[in-house]
Amino acid sequence: MRQEQTFREFMRLEEAISNWFKIRNSRDLDQMGRFAGLHKTRLATLQNVLQQGLDSLKQELVKVDVRPARAHADVYAECRDFDVALVWMERVWEYYREKFDQRSDNDTLGPLLEAADEVVWSCYSEVFIANYNLPPQVTQGPAPLSYVAPDYSPATWEADKLSPSELRQGSDIQGLETFLQTLPIPVLRLPPWCVHAPWWLVFVAHEVGHNIQRELDLKSVFEGVLEKACLDSGRPQKPDAERWKRWSQEIFADLFSTVMLGSWAVRAITEIELAPKEEMVQSRGAGYPTPIVRLKLMASTADRIGLEGTAALEGLELDELSRGNPITEVDMTLVEPILDAALDILPSTTVALKNIGGLKGALSAFNNDVNYWREHLPQNPPNPLRSLRTPRLVVCGALAAWEDVTTLNKMQRQDVLPVLAKNTIETLRKSGPAGDRAKAPAMPEARKHGAELAAWLLNAARGLGSQKQEG
């Protein structure tokens, strides 16, 4: 009877998960009500992980010795381990379910997230579909899943970062967060201020860059590139190579966003980094370069690919701001040598970051397209030509249009900004390529992950039981 009680809980959770996937797949529609397959890879991957996890746990539950001769207390304790593992399997599902289900908010969050999904896909899939000399072993995984949470800035959670706080909170299974670093679907948190200002979806490109660096296995490679560029620079004052290595992930994401969005990535970061001089030469976090170094790297990158990065600084004299701070002065002299190495073909790879966004040398066409949306989004924009690149052009045009609106008086801004926000969201929702997104996921890998997750949860639950008994 005790074993059957746990089996019934398995059946409840299995049915709840199965019904949810049916609902989510039935809602994966375009604006005409037709199946779109926009979340096909994410949903299929997550479903396979969860289903295999449940199947693996059930296979182990069958093996529990329930013969009459066995002590009842031992049976109860063993079944309780499965109950704990099952609760955590449900929490993993709920973590993703809440984020998918924000798309059911048809009034506010749903439209914004559909717009964000197009920008994510435009930045993420460009790398794989255009196949800019990627090594043959690289495969495309699920694109990051965007959602809105009450935090100030965008962020991504990937397979090798700390696990989401929702999964850590209240955890009495030590080490769960370490294993959950391997969850198969990255998520991308958007701040609530994007809801009424969707032009700030330009920051999505930076967050996607983190995922691309992981999927192309470029983290240690890029660290090495920055370290070598520092040591080979020949500067009289020895650069702090370790500090540049600590900055490497944020630098990669910044450069990625720049090759995807050109000068508008620079303009966006200028908006959030601008501060008094004393703050511009201080790092805002251990993983970030100082603001002026960050802006110099991005502006110079855009200049190098022909997309007018320095002009986007709008007269901000970065070199002048660095004067008087010896450490920052040295860092600024390293920018060009760093970019020489960072944007070219990376060691032991076939990847050149300067080419990965497909915009190199496209200044005229890029500016024409961005200006087209800059002009039309505040008014009555036409339906966009659906393509992989269009969402990026639209979101850059929206930021450009917002910049124009800032020159109006307050009453005019109050009239124009809501229209611009609404038009930006609606245009983005219709801007990406039609049809299924990405190839079918690698189901054997997803099932393998599910089995590993189940085994880990069960072992952790058994360890928890021992800890309680010892206590």
N, C-alpha and C positions, 0 to 999 in steps of 0.2 A: 504493500500500500504506500509506503514512503517513497519507493522508487517511482511508482505510478504518479504520485503527486508532482514530482519533478518533471516527469514526461508531459504531464498536462500543461505545465508552465512553458515547456518547449513548444507545444502545439499552439498555445495562445500567442507567444511571441512570433512564431513562424507565420501564423495566419495574419497577424497585424502587419508584419513586414511585407508579406506578399500582397496584401490588399493595398498598402501604401504605394508600392511600386506600380501596381495597376493604375491607380489614380494618377500618379505622377506621369506615367507614360501617356495616359489619355489626355493630359493637359499640355503635352509637348507639341503645341500647335502653332502655326503661323497666324498672322492677323486675319487671314481668310478662313480660319477654322480648320485648316488642313494639317495633317501630321507633318512636323518639321524636322524632328530628330535632332534638335539643338542640344539636347542633353543625353543623347543616346549612349555615348561612350561613358559618361560619368555614371549614369544610372545602371548600365549593364555591369560595369566594373564593381560598383558598390554592392549590387545585388549578388553577384557571384562571391564576393568576399564574405558577406553576411551569411548567405545560404550554406556555403562550404563550412563556415565556422560553426553554424548550428548543427550541420550533419556530422561534423567531426566530434562535437561534444556528445551528441546522441549515441554515436558509435561507442564512445567510452562509457556512457551511462549504462548501456546494455551489459557491459562487462562487470558491473557491480555485483558482488556475491550476495545474493539475498536468500540463500538456503536457510531453512529453519534453524540449523545448528549454529548459525553465526549470531553473535551478540547484536541485539537491536541497536544499541548505542553506536556501534561501529558503522552500521548501515546508515543511521541518521547522520552521522558526522560526514560520511562520504557523500551522501546526497546533498548535504548542505554545501559542500564545495562546488558542486555543479550549479546550485542555486546562485551562489556568489558570482561564478563565471558568467552565468546567464544574465544577471543584472548588468554586468559591465558590457556584455555584448549589446544589450539594449541601449545602454548609454552611448556607445559608439554610433549606433544607428540614429538615435535622437539628435546627436550633434549635427549630423548631416541633414536629417529630416527638417529641422528648424530652418536651416538655410535654404534648402530647396523650397520649402513652403512659404517663404517670404514672397515668392513669385505669385502666390495666390491672392495677394493684396492688390486688387485691380485698380485701386484709387491712387496709391502712392508708391509703395516699394516695388510692386510688380513691374510697372513700366520702367522705373529707373534701372532695375536689375536686368531687364531685357535689353536696355540700351547698353549697360555696362558689359553684358555678355558679348555684345557685338565688338566692343573695343578690345576686350580680352582676346576674343577669337582672332581679330585682325592682327594683334601684336604677336600672339602665340603661334598661330598656324602659319604665318608668313615664313617663319624659320624653317618649317618642315615641308610645306607645300612647294615653296620656291627651291628648296633643297640646295642651299648655298654651300656646296661642297661638304656636306655633312658626312661623317664616316658611316659606312654601311651598317654598323651595328646599332646605330642610334635609331630608336623607334619613338613614335609620337604617343604620348600618354594622354590621359584626360586633362583638358585645359583647366586652369584654376576656376573654382566656383565662387562667384562674387556674392556677397551678402552685406547687409548694413548692421553696424553695431555702434553703440555710443562711445566711440573713441575719437580722439582728435584727428589722427592721421590715418591714411590707408596703410595696410600691412598685409603681408602674405604669410601663411603658415605652411611650411613645406615638410617633406619627409625627413629632413635632418635638423629641424629646429625643435625647440621645446614644444611639448604637446599643448593643445588649446586649454585655456584655463577652465573651460566648462567641464572638461574631462578630468582635470586634476582636482577640482574642488571637492572636498569631502571624501577624497580617496583614502581608504585605509589599506590599500594594496600597494605596498612600497614598490617603486620601480615601474609601475604601469605606464607612467609618462614616457619612460625610456623606450618601451616597446612600441608605444603608439606613435613614435616618430616615423614609423613605416606605413602609416595609413596611406592608401593609394591615391587619394584625390586631394590635391592641394586646394586650400581655400584662400580667398582674397577679401579682406575686410575693407568695407567702404565706410567713411565717416558719414553721419547723418546730414552734414551740410551739403553733401552732393545732391540730396533730394531736390532742393530748390535752386541748385547751382550746378547743373550737370556738366558744364564745361570743365569742371575740375576732375572729370573722369580722365583727363590727360595723365594724371598720376598713376593710372592703371598700368601704363607702359613700364614704369619703374618696377612695380611689383611683379609683373610678368617676367621681367628680366631676371629676378631671383630664381624663378622656376626654370627658365631656360638654362641658366648657368648650371643648375643641378642636373637637369636632364641631359645636357651635353657633357656632363662630368668635367666641368672646367674650373671648379673651385680651387683645387690645389695648383692646377696649371696657371691660373691667373694670379694667384698669390706669388708663384715663382717668377712670373713675368715682372710684377711690380718690384719684387725684391732685387732681381737682377738689374733692372733699369736703374734703381737707386744706387746699387754698388758699382755699376759701370759708368755712372754719370760723370765721374772725374771732378766733382765739386770739391773745392778746398775744404769746406766744412762737411764732414761726413754725414750724409742724410740718415735719418732714422728709418731704416728699411723695415724694421719690425712694426713700426706704426703704420706704414703704408700697407703692409700685409694685413693688418687688422682692419684697414679700410677697404680691402679688396672687394668684398661682396657688394658693398654699397656703391663703390666706383663702377663695378661691372653693370649694376642695375641702372646707374645714371647714364653710362655710355650707351647701354642698350636702348633706353628711352629716347636718347638723342638721335640715334640712327633710325629709330622708328618714327619720330615726330619732328625732327629737325629743330629749328629755332624755337618752336613752341614748347618743347620740353625745357629749354633754357628759360623762357619767359615764365613758365609755371613755377620752376624752382626759385627764380628770383623773387617771386611774390611771397614765398614762405620763408626765404632765408634773409631777406632785407632787414637790417637792424643797425643800431649804432656801431661805429667802427670797432669798438672794443669787443663787441659780441661777434662781429664778422670774422675775427681771427681766433675765435675759440670754438673748439669742436662741441657740437650739441649732444654728442654721445660717443662712446668708445668706438663704435663701428663706422662713424661718419668722418669724412674730412672736414676741416674748417669750412665755413660757408664760402669764403672767397676762393679757396682751392677747388671746392666742388664746382662752383660756377665757372671757374677758369677751365677746368677739365671739360665741362659740357659745351661751353661756348667754342672752345678750340676744336672740339670734335665736330660740331656742326659746321664750322668754317672749313674744316678739312674735307668734308663730303659735299661742300658747295651749298650749304643751307643757312648761311648768314647768322651764325651764332653770336658773334660779337655785337651785331646790331640789336639783337634781342635784349642785351643788357641795358639798352637805352641810356647810354652815357655813364653807366656805373664803372668807375675806374678801379679795377681790382688791384692792379699793381701798385697804384698809389695808396690804396687802403692797407696793403701789406707792409708798407715802409714803416720802420721803427719796431717791427716785431721780428727778431732774427730768425726764429724757427719758421715762421710763415714765409719770410723772404726766401729761405732755402727751398721750402716746399713749392713755391711758385716757380722757381727756376727749374724744378723737376718736371713740370707739367708736360712740356713738349717731348722730352726724352721718354717719359712714361707713355704718352700717346703713340709715339713712334712704334713702341713694342706692343702696346695693348690693342691697337686697332688693326695691326697687320695679322698675318696668319700666325696663330698661337703655336708654341712648340708642341711637337708630337701630335698635332691635330691638322685638319684641313680647313679649319674655321678661321675666317677673317671677320672680326667684329664690324669693321667699317662697311662690309657688304651685306650684312645679315638682315638689314631692314629694307633693302631694295630701293633706297632713295638716293644713293650716291650719284651725283651728277644730274639730278632731276630738278634743279632749282626752279626753272621756268614753269614746268608743268605742275610741280608741287605748289608753288605760289599761286598759280592761276586757279587751281582747284580749291585751295584754302580760301582764297579771296572770293570765289564764287559763293561758298557757304557763308562766309563772313557777311556778304551782302544780302543773301536771301533768308538766312535763319531768323533775323529779327522781324521779318514780314510774313510772307506766305510762301514757304519753300516748296519747290516741286518735289515729287518723289525722286529719291536718289537712284542712280544706276547701281544695282546691287553688285558688289565685288568684294574681294578680300581686303583691299586697301581703302575702300570708301569710308568705313567707320573712323579710321584715323584722320582722314581728310575732314570729315564732318566735325569731329571733336576739336581739331585744331581751328577750324573755321568758327566754331562756337566760342572758343577762348578769344579769338581775334575780335569777334563781334562784341563779347563782353568788354574787352578793352575799349572799344569804340563807345560803348554805353557809359563807361566811367567818365567820359568827357561831357555828358549831359548834365542838366541840373537835376535836383532831387526829384521834382515832380515828374520830369520826363523819364528818369530812371525807374520810378515806381510803376510807370505804365509799360515800359519796354521790357524790363527784366523778366516778369512772369511769362510774357509771350516768347521771349528768347528761350527760357527754360523749357517750356512746353514743346516748342518746335524742335529744340535740340533732341529731347527724349524721343519724340515721335519719329524724327528723321533717322536717328540712330537705330531705332527698332526695325526699320525697314532697309537698312543700309548694307547688311552683310550678305554673303552668298546664300542662296536658297538651298534647301535640301539637307540631308544628313550631315552631321559634323564629325569629321575624322573617320578613320577606319574602325572596323570592329575591334574591340579591345582584346588583348591577349588573355583569353579565358583560363588557360592552364595556369598562368602566372597569378591571376586573380584568385583562383581556387587554392593554389599553393599558399598564398598569403592568408586566406581565410583559415586554412588548416593550422598554419603557424600561429595565428592570432588565438584560435581556440585552445591550442596546446599551451600557449603562454598564460592565458587567463586561468586555465584550470590548474596549472602548476602554481601560479601565484595564489590562487584561492586555497590550495592545499597548504602552502606555506603560511598563509594568514591563519588558517586553522591551528597550525602548530604554535604560532606565536601567541594566539589567544589561550591555548591550553597551558603554555609555559607561564603566561602572565597570571 
